[in-house]
């Protein structure tokens, strides 16, 4: 009887020992799982980069560089004049029709020339697309102005000017009969013969002036025309061209 009780007690003790061992293994597994799931909080080792990147990282920096390349970096954007075209370097606009002849020449291209000297301007050689279609005149505070309006796309008139004693027509040699004591003769190149029905200037034209008395404009001959101004005396003058609309301008000084 006692032997049975002792065997039963030993079995019970063995069973308890087994249960305790199992319980210890379960606890150990739980600790290992906790160690796996928890991220490491150890200090970084030497040589490890701890700098945090901004959102977007290298992609954002690359995008900025690409944008600068697309716009030309620091170069300002092209400005527009309002019609879809870039603005011109000097910003000049065509003069208003009502004030176009008030425009003054610039630079040294239109210096006043003394009566004893000649003047010339480079342009098309004899022959070109131009026609003289009108002559206008006006008195300004210090000079009389005569304007010859020209037509002809792409035309660029050249001229040679000087005072002459007795002006004559090119070709025929017939005298040009206009009033005046001195005559400024201007040969203008770049012209064509008018077609049938086209209007053009030819002959003596009365003008408004203090020193200028009359003007004469010839029809084209061998690619050029003659413009002759009758003046009360030989005075300083200047000749130049203005664009838009194209016109030849002759000024005669009337006051110093």
SVG drawing of the C-alpha trace seen along z (x, -y; Angstrom):
<svg xmlns="http://www.w3.org/2000/svg" viewBox="-6 -135 39 137">
<polyline fill="none" stroke="black" stroke-width="0.4" points="0.0,0.0 2.8,-2.3 4.6,-1.4 1.6,-2.4 1.4,-5.8 5.1,-6.4 4.8,-5.6 1.8,-7.9 3.6,-10.7 6.6,-10.3 4.5,-10.4 2.7,-13.5 6.1,-15.2 7.3,-14.2 4.1,-15.6 4.5,-18.9 8.1,-19.2 7.1,-18.7 4.4,-21.4 6.9,-23.8 9.4,-23.2 6.8,-23.8 5.7,-27.0 9.3,-28.2 9.7,-27.6 6.5,-29.5 7.8,-32.5 11.1,-32.4 9.3,-32.3 7.3,-35.3 10.4,-37.3 12.1,-36.4 9.0,-37.5 9.1,-40.8 12.7,-41.3 12.0,-40.6 9.0,-43.0 10.6,-45.9 12.8,-48.1 16.4,-48.7 17.1,-52.0 20.9,-51.5 23.1,-54.5 24.4,-54.6 27.9,-53.3 30.6,-55.6 30.3,-56.5 26.5,-56.1 24.7,-59.1 22.0,-60.3 20.9,-63.3 17.1,-63.2 16.2,-63.9 13.5,-66.5 10.3,-65.2 10.9,-64.3 14.6,-63.9 16.8,-63.8 13.8,-63.8 12.7,-67.2 16.2,-68.6 16.4,-67.1 13.0,-68.7 14.3,-72.1 17.4,-71.8 15.3,-70.7 12.9,-73.7 15.9,-76.1 17.3,-74.5 13.9,-74.8 13.6,-78.5 17.2,-79.4 18.3,-79.7 18.5,-83.3 17.7,-84.8 14.6,-87.0 11.5,-85.9 11.0,-87.3 8.7,-90.2 5.9,-90.8 4.6,-94.0 1.0,-92.7 0.8,-91.4 2.6,-88.2 6.0,-89.4 9.1,-90.2 9.7,-93.8 12.3,-95.5 15.6,-96.5 15.0,-100.2 11.2,-100.3 10.6,-102.6 7.1,-102.8 5.8,-104.2 5.0,-107.9 1.3,-109.0 0.0,-110.1 -0.9,-113.5 2.6,-114.3 4.8,-112.1 6.7,-115.0 7.5,-116.6 10.0,-113.8 13.6,-114.9 16.5,-112.9 19.0,-111.3 22.7,-110.9 25.0,-112.4 22.9,-111.2 21.2,-114.5 23.7,-117.2 23.2,-120.7 25.2,-121.2 26.6,-124.5 25.4,-126.0 28.8,-125.4 28.9,-121.7 27.1,-118.6 25.4,-115.8 24.6,-112.2 22.8,-109.3 23.4,-105.6 20.4,-103.6 19.2,-101.7 21.1,-102.2 19.3,-103.5 16.2,-101.4 13.9,-100.2 10.3,-99.9 9.6,-103.5 7.2,-106.2 6.8,-109.8 3.1,-110.2 2.8,-113.5 4.7,-116.6 3.9,-118.5 5.5,-121.5 5.4,-123.4 7.1,-126.2 8.9,-125.3 10.5,-127.6 14.0,-127.4 13.5,-125.9 11.2,-125.2 10.4,-121.6 9.5,-119.9 8.3,-116.3 8.1,-113.9 5.9,-111.0 7.1,-107.7 5.5,-104.3 7.1,-101.0 7.5,-98.0 11.1,-97.4 12.4,-100.6 15.4,-102.4 16.0,-105.8 19.5,-107.2 20.3,-110.8 22.8,-113.4 22.2,-117.0 23.9,-120.3 23.1,-123.9 23.1,-124.5 22.9,-127.8 20.6,-126.7 18.7,-123.5 17.8,-121.4 15.9,-118.2 17.7,-114.9 17.6,-113.5 16.2,-116.4 18.4,-119.1 15.4,-121.5 15.5,-124.2 13.5,-123.7 11.5,-127.0 10.8,-127.6 11.0,-130.8 14.0,-131.4 17.5,-133.0 19.2,-129.7 18.3,-126.2 18.9,-123.1 19.0,-120.1 18.5,-116.6 18.9,-113.5 17.0,-110.6 17.6,-106.9 15.5,-103.7 12.6,-104.5 10.6,-102.7 8.5,-103.9 4.9,-104.2 2.4,-101.8 -0.6,-103.1 -3.2,-104.6 -0.8,-105.0 -0.7,-108.5 2.7,-110.1 4.2,-113.6 5.6,-115.4 6.1,-119.1 6.2,-122.3 4.5,-122.3 3.7,-125.4 5.0,-125.2 4.5,-127.0 7.8,-128.4 9.7,-131.4 12.8,-130.8 11.6,-128.2 9.5,-129.6 8.7,-126.6 9.5,-123.0 9.9,-120.8 9.7,-116.9 10.4,-115.1 9.0,-111.8 11.4,-108.8 14.2,-108.7 16.7,-105.9 15.7,-104.8 15.9,-108.2 13.9,-111.5 14.9,-115.1 13.7,-117.2 14.6,-120.9 13.8,-123.6 13.8,-127.3 15.1,-129.3 15.4,-133.0 19.1,-132.6 21.6,-129.7 20.9,-128.5 22.1,-125.6 20.1,-122.4 19.7,-118.8 18.2,-115.8 17.1,-112.5 14.6,-109.7 11.8,-108.8 10.0,-105.5 6.4,-104.3 5.3,-105.9 8.4,-106.2 9.3,-109.8 12.2,-112.0 12.6,-115.1 14.4,-118.3 14.9,-121.1 16.1,-124.6 17.4,-126.7 15.6,-130.0 17.1,-131.2 20.4,-130.7"/>
</svg>
